[in-house]
Amino acid sequence: MQRQMWSSGINEAGKMALLAWEKETGIELVQINGQRYYGGPPPGWVGGPPPVGTEVYIARLPQDVYENTLIPLFESVGKLYEFRLMLTFSGLNRGFAYARYASWQCARSAIATFHRFQLREGCAIVVCWSTQKRELLMNGLAASVSQQELEARLQEVTEGICSVTLYASPRQRQAKLAVLKYRSHKTAAQAKKVLMEERAGTPEHGVLEASPEDTPVHHQGAS
């Protein structure tokens, strides 16, 4: 884990405001694989994590808006368990985030309150239920690659892999497509970043075609 790193000259005012807010509140944000985290659990949390169905997806965020604005806003309708902001390499946000609440009722309240909320004049954000997709698709694998070999390699370079299923590629002859299922949306998103950065991370350089935000595609004829 590492503290957030910024490219010099990118949104200096926003950076300084965020750092001042962290110092004032004592909140610690941690950056891992292009995502910056608050909580999971937050300070003072008692008990296990909230059940499935308590996370909302937030989109159409201005790229220079950070947690010092977003966390207090989304915490105003209910207790947050975790907040994740997606970041670019330059330190701007990627326009979307995830807020996981202590209860389903809090998450529903966030959607009712903030969907189409004018974060700035002319800037209405989107807030909806997170789909919690956990699958990635990898196409173009060599026909000789076995499920055991691929799964062993994925366990070396990613975390949370639950299953690997191989199919004949629908696009390329003498090639395979793999459906990778991860333990959670979070581990799938982290695996996606690792696999995209390490094109040699799996046998024969398979091409990652889908992300946790995409709709999984299922094919017949598993091998």
C-alpha contacts under 8 A as a table, 3 or more apart, distances in Angstrom:
res1	aa1	res2	aa2	distance
1	M	30	V	6.76
1	M	31	Q	6.53
1	M	32	I	5.85
2	Q	30	V	6.25
2	Q	31	Q	5.75
2	Q	32	I	6.85
3	R	29	L	7.23
3	R	30	V	5.47
3	R	31	Q	5.73
4	Q	29	L	7.72
4	Q	30	V	6.64
4	Q	31	Q	5.33
4	Q	36	R	7.43
5	M	91	G	7.01
6	W	10	I	7.49
6	W	89	F	7.91
6	W	90	S	6.20
6	W	91	G	4.97
7	S	10	I	5.99
7	S	89	F	7.73
7	S	90	S	5.09
7	S	91	G	6.20
8	S	12	E	7.93
9	G	12	E	6.06
10	I	90	S	6.96
10	I	91	G	7.09
10	I	92	L	7.56
11	N	14	G	5.40
11	N	15	K	6.30
11	N	64	D	6.61
11	N	92	L	7.79
12	E	15	K	5.05
12	E	16	M	6.16
13	A	16	M	5.28
13	A	17	A	6.18
14	G	17	A	5.15
14	G	18	L	6.17
14	G	64	D	6.46
14	G	65	V	7.14
14	G	66	Y	7.35
15	K	18	L	5.22
15	K	19	L	6.23
16	M	19	L	5.15
16	M	20	A	6.07
17	A	20	A	5.16
17	A	21	W	6.16
17	A	68	N	7.39
18	L	21	W	5.07
18	L	22	E	6.25
18	L	66	Y	6.81
18	L	67	E	6.96
18	L	68	N	5.39
19	L	22	E	5.11
19	L	23	K	6.27
20	A	23	K	5.14
20	A	24	E	6.10
21	W	24	E	5.06
21	W	25	T	6.02
21	W	68	N	5.96
22	E	25	T	5.38
22	E	26	G	5.51
22	E	27	I	5.12
22	E	28	E	6.51
22	E	29	L	7.90
22	E	68	N	7.66
23	K	26	G	5.29
23	K	27	I	7.20
27	I	38	Y	7.78
28	E	38	Y	6.83
29	L	36	R	6.35
29	L	37	Y	5.47
29	L	38	Y	5.21
30	V	36	R	5.42
30	V	37	Y	5.17
30	V	38	Y	6.90
31	Q	34	G	6.72
31	Q	35	Q	5.57
31	Q	36	R	4.11
31	Q	37	Y	6.16
32	I	35	Q	5.42
32	I	36	R	6.28
32	I	37	Y	7.78
33	N	190	Q	6.22
33	N	193	K	6.70
33	N	194	V	7.66
34	G	86	M	6.00
34	G	87	L	5.25
34	G	88	T	6.73
34	G	89	F	7.49
34	G	193	K	7.80
35	Q	84	R	6.24
35	Q	85	L	5.61
35	Q	86	M	4.58
35	Q	87	L	5.81
36	R	84	R	5.58
36	R	85	L	5.25
36	R	86	M	6.49
36	R	87	L	7.20
37	Y	40	G	7.75
37	Y	82	E	7.08
37	Y	83	F	5.83
37	Y	84	R	4.75
37	Y	85	L	6.75
38	Y	42	P	6.89
38	Y	82	E	5.53
38	Y	83	F	5.08
38	Y	84	R	6.51
39	G	42	P	3.65
39	G	43	P	7.03
39	G	80	L	7.85
39	G	81	Y	5.86
39	G	82	E	4.52
39	G	83	F	6.64
40	G	49	P	7.78
40	G	81	Y	5.66
40	G	82	E	4.72
40	G	83	F	7.87
41	P	45	W	6.01
41	P	49	P	7.31
41	P	81	Y	5.47
41	P	82	E	6.34
42	P	45	W	5.74
42	P	80	L	7.69
42	P	81	Y	5.93
42	P	82	E	6.82
45	W	81	Y	7.92
49	P	81	Y	7.54
49	P	102	A	7.88
50	P	54	T	6.77
50	P	81	Y	7.51
50	P	101	Y	7.18
50	P	102	A	5.50
50	P	103	S	6.39
51	P	54	T	6.45
51	P	103	S	7.55
52	V	55	E	7.59
53	G	104	W	6.38
53	G	129	W	7.60
53	G	130	S	7.65
54	T	100	R	5.60
54	T	101	Y	5.38
54	T	102	A	7.00
54	T	103	S	5.77
54	T	104	W	4.77
54	T	106	C	7.74
54	T	107	A	5.53
55	E	98	Y	6.73
55	E	99	A	5.53
55	E	100	R	3.96
55	E	101	Y	6.08
55	E	107	A	6.41
55	E	129	W	6.45
55	E	130	S	5.60
56	V	98	Y	5.73
56	V	99	A	5.36
56	V	100	R	6.30
56	V	107	A	6.39
56	V	110	A	7.87
56	V	111	I	7.43
56	V	127	V	6.58
56	V	128	C	5.52
56	V	129	W	4.49
56	V	130	S	4.68
57	Y	96	F	7.42
57	Y	97	A	6.17
57	Y	98	Y	4.81
57	Y	99	A	6.72
57	Y	126	V	7.87
57	Y	127	V	5.61
57	Y	128	C	5.36
57	Y	129	W	5.79
57	Y	130	S	4.80
58	I	61	L	7.52
58	I	96	F	5.39
58	I	97	A	5.10
58	I	98	Y	5.88
58	I	99	A	7.60
58	I	125	I	7.07
58	I	126	V	5.61
58	I	127	V	4.60
58	I	128	C	6.80
59	A	95	G	5.90
59	A	96	F	4.30
59	A	97	A	6.62
59	A	125	I	5.91
59	A	126	V	4.97
59	A	127	V	6.51
60	R	95	G	5.33
60	R	96	F	6.31
60	R	123	C	7.81
60	R	124	A	7.36
60	R	125	I	5.13
60	R	126	V	6.20
61	L	65	V	7.05
61	L	94	R	7.98
61	L	95	G	4.46
61	L	96	F	5.92
61	L	123	C	7.89
61	L	125	I	6.11
62	P	65	V	5.68
62	P	93	N	7.82
62	P	95	G	6.09
62	P	123	C	7.70
63	Q	92	L	5.43
63	Q	93	N	4.85
63	Q	94	R	6.27
63	Q	95	G	5.62
64	D	92	L	5.90
64	D	93	N	6.64
65	V	69	T	6.73
65	V	70	L	7.51
65	V	93	N	7.26
66	Y	69	T	5.83
66	Y	70	L	6.21
66	Y	85	L	7.93
66	Y	93	N	7.31
67	E	70	L	4.70
67	E	71	I	5.22
67	E	72	P	7.90
67	E	85	L	7.70
68	N	71	I	6.17
68	N	72	P	6.89
69	T	72	P	6.12
69	T	73	L	6.38
70	L	73	L	5.13
70	L	74	F	6.13
71	I	74	F	5.33
71	I	75	E	5.81
71	I	83	F	7.28
72	P	75	E	5.06
72	P	76	S	6.12
73	L	76	S	5.42
73	L	77	V	7.91
74	F	77	V	6.16
74	F	78	G	7.40
74	F	80	L	7.82
74	F	99	A	7.69
74	F	110	A	6.76
75	E	78	G	5.27
75	E	79	K	5.72
75	E	80	L	5.94
76	S	79	K	7.92
77	V	106	C	6.46
77	V	109	S	6.41
77	V	110	A	6.09
77	V	113	T	7.99
78	G	101	Y	6.93
78	G	102	A	7.47
78	G	106	C	5.00
78	G	107	A	7.66
78	G	109	S	7.82
78	G	110	A	7.77
79	K	101	Y	5.89
79	K	102	A	5.61
79	K	106	C	7.24
80	L	83	F	7.13
80	L	99	A	6.97
80	L	100	R	5.95
80	L	101	Y	4.41
80	L	102	A	5.83
81	Y	99	A	7.82
81	Y	100	R	5.50
81	Y	101	Y	5.15
81	Y	102	A	5.58
82	E	99	A	5.96
82	E	100	R	5.07
82	E	101	Y	6.97
83	F	97	A	7.40
83	F	98	Y	5.76
83	F	99	A	4.51
83	F	100	R	6.23
84	R	97	A	5.50
84	R	98	Y	5.11
84	R	99	A	6.48
85	L	93	N	6.79
85	L	94	R	7.96
85	L	96	F	6.63
85	L	97	A	4.42
85	L	98	Y	6.62
86	M	93	N	5.64
86	M	94	R	5.43
86	M	95	G	7.37
86	M	96	F	6.22
86	M	97	A	5.87
87	L	90	S	7.95
87	L	91	G	6.02
87	L	92	L	5.74
87	L	93	N	4.23
87	L	94	R	5.15
88	T	91	G	5.43
88	T	92	L	5.46
88	T	93	N	5.87
88	T	94	R	5.80
89	F	92	L	7.53
93	N	96	F	7.25
98	Y	130	S	7.58
100	R	107	A	7.34
101	Y	104	W	7.12
101	Y	106	C	6.09
101	Y	107	A	5.72
102	A	106	C	6.90
103	S	106	C	5.37
103	S	107	A	6.56
104	W	107	A	5.10
104	W	108	R	6.17
105	Q	108	R	5.12
105	Q	109	S	6.18
106	C	109	S	5.02
106	C	110	A	6.27
107	A	110	A	5.07
107	A	111	I	6.49
108	R	111	I	5.22
108	R	112	A	6.24
109	S	112	A	5.05
109	S	113	T	5.97
110	A	113	T	5.16
110	A	114	F	5.75
110	A	115	H	7.76
110	A	127	V	7.62
111	I	114	F	5.46
111	I	115	H	5.35
111	I	127	V	5.41
111	I	128	C	5.73
111	I	129	W	7.61
112	A	115	H	6.20
113	T	117	F	7.33
114	F	117	F	4.70
114	F	125	I	7.38
114	F	126	V	7.50
114	F	127	V	6.24
115	H	124	A	7.85
115	H	125	I	6.26
115	H	126	V	4.98
115	H	127	V	4.52
115	H	128	C	7.03
116	R	124	A	4.73
116	R	125	I	5.06
116	R	126	V	5.53
116	R	127	V	7.34
117	F	124	A	5.12
117	F	125	I	5.62
117	F	126	V	7.60
118	Q	121	E	6.12
118	Q	122	G	6.74
118	Q	123	C	5.42
118	Q	124	A	4.32
118	Q	125	I	6.56
119	L	123	C	5.83
119	L	124	A	6.05
119	L	125	I	6.66
120	R	123	C	5.02
120	R	124	A	7.25
121	E	124	A	7.91
131	T	213	E	7.58
132	Q	184	S	7.23
132	Q	185	H	5.09
132	Q	212	P	7.26
133	K	184	S	7.61
133	K	185	H	5.48
133	K	188	A	7.99
133	K	212	P	4.84
133	K	213	E	6.53
133	K	214	D	7.66
133	K	215	T	7.66
133	K	216	P	7.86
134	R	181	K	5.74
134	R	182	Y	5.29
134	R	183	R	6.87
134	R	184	S	5.53
134	R	185	H	4.79
134	R	187	T	7.85
134	R	188	A	5.47
134	R	212	P	5.66
135	E	179	V	6.67
135	E	180	L	5.47
135	E	181	K	4.57
135	E	182	Y	6.29
135	E	188	A	6.64
135	E	210	A	7.88
135	E	211	S	7.12
135	E	212	P	6.07
135	E	216	P	6.34
136	L	179	V	5.91
136	L	180	L	5.10
136	L	181	K	6.63
136	L	188	A	7.10
136	L	192	K	7.34
136	L	208	L	7.28
136	L	209	E	7.35
136	L	210	A	5.29
136	L	211	S	5.49
136	L	212	P	6.62
136	L	216	P	7.32
137	L	177	L	7.05
137	L	178	A	5.77
137	L	179	V	4.83
137	L	180	L	6.25
137	L	208	L	5.90
137	L	209	E	5.42
137	L	210	A	5.22
137	L	211	S	7.59
137	L	216	P	7.61
137	L	217	V	7.94
138	M	141	L	7.36
138	M	177	L	5.60
138	M	178	A	5.07
138	M	179	V	6.57
138	M	180	L	7.68
138	M	206	G	5.69
138	M	207	V	5.31
138	M	208	L	4.45
138	M	209	E	5.82
138	M	210	A	7.59
139	N	169	S	6.62
139	N	175	A	7.82
139	N	176	K	6.26
139	N	177	L	4.27
139	N	178	A	6.37
139	N	206	G	5.46
139	N	207	V	5.21
139	N	208	L	6.45
139	N	209	E	6.79
140	G	169	S	6.91
140	G	172	Q	6.80
140	G	175	A	5.42
140	G	176	K	5.75
140	G	177	L	6.21
140	G	205	H	7.66
140	G	206	G	4.99
140	G	207	V	6.07
141	L	145	V	6.91
141	L	175	A	5.45
141	L	176	K	4.88
141	L	177	L	6.23
141	L	178	A	7.76
141	L	203	P	7.09
141	L	204	E	5.83
141	L	205	H	6.68
141	L	206	G	4.66
141	L	207	V	7.68
142	A	145	V	5.58
142	A	174	Q	7.14
142	A	175	A	5.04
142	A	176	K	6.17
142	A	203	P	7.56
142	A	204	E	5.81
142	A	206	G	7.85
143	A	174	Q	5.45
143	A	175	A	4.58
143	A	176	K	5.56
145	V	149	E	6.67
145	V	150	L	6.81
145	V	203	P	6.89
146	S	149	E	5.23
146	S	150	L	6.21
147	Q	150	L	5.23
147	Q	151	E	5.99
147	Q	164	V	6.49
147	Q	165	T	6.81
147	Q	166	L	6.54
148	Q	151	E	5.21
148	Q	152	A	6.07
149	E	152	A	5.26
149	E	153	R	6.31
149	E	203	P	7.96
150	L	153	R	5.21
150	L	154	L	6.19
150	L	164	V	7.68
150	L	202	T	6.53
150	L	203	P	6.61
151	E	154	L	5.10
151	E	155	Q	6.18
151	E	161	I	7.95
151	E	163	S	7.54
151	E	164	V	6.16
152	A	155	Q	5.21
152	A	156	E	6.57
153	R	156	E	5.15
153	R	157	V	6.67
153	R	201	G	7.34
153	R	202	T	6.05
153	R	203	P	7.65
154	L	157	V	5.31
154	L	158	T	5.59
154	L	159	E	7.95
154	L	161	I	7.28
154	L	201	G	7.47
154	L	202	T	6.66
155	Q	158	T	5.49
155	Q	159	E	6.28
155	Q	160	G	7.87
155	Q	161	I	6.61
156	E	159	E	7.93
157	V	194	V	7.45
157	V	201	G	6.74
158	T	161	I	7.19
158	T	190	Q	7.74
158	T	191	A	5.40
158	T	194	V	7.11
159	E	187	T	6.47
159	E	191	A	7.04
160	G	182	Y	5.36
160	G	183	R	5.04
160	G	184	S	7.51
160	G	187	T	5.88
160	G	188	A	7.77
161	I	164	V	7.91
161	I	180	L	7.21
161	I	181	K	6.14
161	I	182	Y	4.44
161	I	183	R	6.22
162	C	180	L	7.73
162	C	181	K	5.54
162	C	182	Y	5.13
162	C	183	R	5.97
163	S	180	L	6.07
163	S	181	K	5.26
163	S	182	Y	7.14
164	V	178	A	6.56
164	V	179	V	5.84
164	V	180	L	4.85
164	V	181	K	6.48
165	T	178	A	5.54
165	T	179	V	5.26
165	T	180	L	6.75
165	T	222	A	6.71
165	T	223	S	7.55
166	L	176	K	6.50
166	L	177	L	5.74
166	L	178	A	4.51
166	L	179	V	6.53
166	L	222	A	5.59
166	L	223	S	5.49
167	Y	176	K	5.59
167	Y	177	L	5.14
167	Y	178	A	6.24
167	Y	219	H	7.05
167	Y	220	Q	7.43
167	Y	221	G	6.08
167	Y	222	A	4.52
167	Y	223	S	5.51
168	A	174	Q	7.88
168	A	175	A	6.39
168	A	176	K	4.65
168	A	177	L	5.95
168	A	221	G	7.17
168	A	222	A	7.27
168	A	223	S	7.40
169	S	172	Q	5.51
169	S	173	R	6.88
169	S	174	Q	7.79
169	S	175	A	5.49
169	S	176	K	4.50
169	S	177	L	4.83
170	P	173	R	7.94
170	P	177	L	7.83
172	Q	175	A	5.67
172	Q	176	K	7.86
181	K	188	A	7.63
182	Y	185	H	7.35
182	Y	187	T	6.26
182	Y	188	A	5.41
183	R	187	T	6.42
183	R	188	A	7.42
184	S	187	T	5.32
184	S	188	A	6.23
185	H	188	A	5.10
185	H	189	A	6.13
185	H	212	P	6.30
186	K	189	A	5.16
186	K	190	Q	6.25
187	T	190	Q	5.04
187	T	191	A	6.00
188	A	191	A	5.02
188	A	192	K	6.08
188	A	211	S	7.69
188	A	212	P	6.25
189	A	192	K	5.07
189	A	193	K	6.53
189	A	211	S	6.98
189	A	212	P	6.02
190	Q	193	K	5.33
190	Q	194	V	6.39
191	A	194	V	5.09
191	A	195	L	6.02
192	K	195	L	5.27
192	K	196	M	6.06
192	K	208	L	7.68
192	K	211	S	6.52
193	K	196	M	5.20
193	K	197	E	6.16
194	V	197	E	5.23
194	V	198	E	5.99
195	L	198	E	5.02
195	L	199	R	6.02
195	L	201	G	6.06
195	L	202	T	7.89
195	L	208	L	7.38
196	M	199	R	5.80
196	M	208	L	6.84
198	E	201	G	5.09
199	R	202	T	7.32
199	R	205	H	5.68
199	R	206	G	7.44
199	R	207	V	7.61
200	A	203	P	6.97
200	A	204	E	7.19
200	A	205	H	5.13
201	G	205	H	7.13
202	T	205	H	5.84
202	T	206	G	6.67
203	P	206	G	7.02
210	A	213	E	7.87
210	A	214	D	5.79
210	A	215	T	7.78
210	A	216	P	7.32
211	S	214	D	5.24
212	P	215	T	7.70
219	H	222	A	7.52
